[in-house]
Amino acid sequence: MQFGNTRRPRRVTVLLPLLGLVVLAVCGLLLFGLATVRVGVVPAMIGVVAALVPVAVVVPALLWVDRWEPEPAKLLLLAFAWGACFATITALLINNTAEAVGDLLLGSGNGSKLSAVVSAPLVEEAAKGAFVLLVLWRRAGEFDGVIDGIVYAGFSATGFAFTENIYYFGRAFADNGFGDGTNPGVLAAFVLRGVLSPFTHPLFAVLFGIGVGVAARAKSPVARWLAPIGGYLGAVALHALWNSAAVLGGAKTFLNVYFLIMVPMFIGVVMLIMLNRRREQRIVEAALPGMADARWIARSEMGLFASLAGRRKWRQQAKKQSGPAAAKAVAAYQAAVTELAFLLRGDVRKPDSEQRRSELLATLRSSRAEAVRLASANGDSPRRGTQDG
């Protein structure tokens, strides 16, 4: 999220984003074209429909994780597109090459196993995780820790899984239709990939996102290097284990890996998310008294800022009384307060912190003034506390 009126060259603000969108669009068209060539148009379309279902489960879950300090929607969309297009086509090219080399060196049929167990984990986790590193590099001042890493990695991995599922579901339909008692078709593939394991790719990638999030807050230069490396190796190891169980092991091995490793890992990540969401709430709560003393916020608003339920009710009431524009202004006010709270916590030095502080304060004041103006224009009393700050 950019604040203030800092001007950048038009080649940066217009041409580079446009070029990036063109590249992603070309990659997406190329991938869909490959899918239709391999399985046919109708199976590919059925694959698209089936692949949307896991996305509809995972994306809301990631947005729930990101509620305290929401990341810019355009960046989340870009993360999804990166995974669905750029990361997928990169992995496709390298994995196909690894498969061909494996067939040549190990004999026909063994190349796919080499690709699944070795190449895919190494390449796919690097391709998905590259976006998280890009965000940290370009927006280090706004990368606030583990939750940010989880969200960006999760969106990139969800995009990757979406494109991958289109091919798997489409191929299953092309080979066996919807399936019957003897041949597993698209319904069986959907149950396996869309019902039992929709979080598989996000879970792998989240390990790297956690490592990057730890590095973003680490004071030690050694930790800044080791945390992402450790997260990447963890993601690769878990991915390789999952693929090995599916490709090399039988049904019993697969179920053992699923219930004894994957499910506990998923539960562990959820617990880590809950702890970090609570940590984010404490950061905001700790900063509110100082903000009230500085008269940046009204003291009577502190209780509303301190809980997600209070914030939501505040926005709903603003919308009901003064319209969508007022709710949007309140949301911008809340977001600026949260960003400022993270900036002021002082546990990690942020680049350009003074400039960003000034930008956040300007946004805070302007959005608050707009919310009050809209409330007054509609004949309503300003939200409680807006007059004593």
CORMO-V577868 format. One record per backbone hydrogen bond with DSSP energy under -1.0 kcal/mol. CO is the residue of the C=O (numbers start at 1). NH is the residue of the N-H. If there is no record, write none. Layout:
[[CO | NH] [CO | NH]]
//
This chain:
[[9 | 12] [9 | 13] [10 | 14] [10 | 15] [11 | 16] [14 | 18] [15 | 19] [16 | 20] [17 | 21] [18 | 22] [19 | 23] [20 | 24] [21 | 25] [22 | 26] [23 | 27] [24 | 28] [25 | 29] [26 | 30] [27 | 31] [28 | 32] [29 | 33] [30 | 34] [31 | 35] [32 | 36] [33 | 37] [34 | 38] [35 | 39] [36 | 40] [40 | 44] [41 | 45] [42 | 46] [43 | 47] [44 | 48] [45 | 49] [46 | 50] [47 | 51] [48 | 52] [52 | 56] [54 | 58] [55 | 59] [57 | 61] [58 | 62] [59 | 63] [60 | 64] [61 | 65] [62 | 66] [64 | 67] [72 | 76] [73 | 77] [74 | 78] [75 | 79] [76 | 80] [77 | 81] [78 | 82] [79 | 83] [80 | 84] [81 | 85] [82 | 87] [85 | 89] [86 | 90] [87 | 91] [88 | 92] [89 | 93] [90 | 94] [91 | 95] [92 | 96] [93 | 97] [94 | 98] [95 | 99] [96 | 100] [97 | 101] [98 | 102] [99 | 103] [100 | 104] [101 | 105] [102 | 106] [103 | 107] [107 | 110] [110 | 114] [111 | 115] [112 | 116] [113 | 117] [114 | 118] [114 | 119] [115 | 120] [118 | 122] [119 | 123] [120 | 124] [121 | 125] [122 | 126] [123 | 127] [124 | 128] [125 | 129] [126 | 130] [129 | 133] [130 | 134] [131 | 135] [132 | 136] [133 | 137] [134 | 138] [135 | 139] [139 | 142] [142 | 144] [145 | 149] [146 | 150] [147 | 151] [148 | 152] [149 | 153] [150 | 154] [151 | 155] [152 | 156] [153 | 157] [154 | 158] [155 | 159] [156 | 160] [157 | 161] [158 | 162] [159 | 163] [160 | 164] [161 | 165] [162 | 166] [163 | 167] [164 | 168] [165 | 169] [166 | 170] [167 | 171] [168 | 172] [169 | 173] [170 | 174] [171 | 175] [172 | 176] [173 | 177] [176 | 179] [177 | 186] [178 | 187] [183 | 180] [185 | 189] [186 | 190] [187 | 191] [188 | 192] [189 | 193] [190 | 194] [190 | 195] [191 | 196] [197 | 200] [199 | 203] [200 | 204] [201 | 205] [202 | 206] [203 | 207] [205 | 209] [206 | 210] [207 | 211] [208 | 212] [209 | 213] [210 | 214] [211 | 215] [212 | 216] [214 | 218] [220 | 224] [221 | 225] [222 | 226] [223 | 227] [225 | 229] [226 | 230] [227 | 231] [228 | 232] [229 | 233] [230 | 234] [231 | 235] [232 | 236] [233 | 237] [234 | 238] [235 | 239] [236 | 240] [237 | 241] [238 | 242] [239 | 243] [240 | 244] [241 | 245] [242 | 246] [243 | 247] [244 | 248] [244 | 249] [250 | 254] [251 | 255] [252 | 256] [253 | 257] [254 | 258] [255 | 259] [256 | 260] [257 | 261] [257 | 262] [258 | 263] [261 | 265] [262 | 266] [263 | 267] [264 | 268] [265 | 269] [266 | 270] [267 | 271] [268 | 272] [269 | 273] [270 | 274] [271 | 275] [272 | 276] [273 | 277] [274 | 278] [275 | 279] [276 | 280] [277 | 281] [278 | 282] [279 | 283] [280 | 284] [281 | 285] [282 | 286] [283 | 287] [284 | 288] [287 | 291] [288 | 292] [289 | 293] [290 | 294] [291 | 296] [292 | 295] [298 | 301] [299 | 302] [301 | 305] [302 | 306] [307 | 311] [308 | 312] [309 | 313] [310 | 314] [311 | 315] [312 | 316] [313 | 317] [314 | 318] [315 | 319] [316 | 320] [317 | 321] [318 | 322] [319 | 323] [323 | 327] [324 | 328] [325 | 329] [326 | 330] [327 | 331] [328 | 332] [329 | 333] [330 | 334] [331 | 335] [332 | 336] [333 | 337] [334 | 338] [335 | 339] [336 | 340] [337 | 341] [338 | 342] [339 | 343] [340 | 344] [350 | 353] [352 | 356] [353 | 357] [354 | 358] [355 | 359] [356 | 360] [357 | 361] [358 | 362] [359 | 363] [360 | 364] [361 | 365] [362 | 366] [363 | 367] [364 | 368] [365 | 369] [366 | 370] [367 | 371] [368 | 372] [369 | 373] [370 | 374] [371 | 375] [372 | 376] [373 | 377] [374 | 378] [375 | 380] [376 | 379] [383 | 386] [385 | 388]]
//
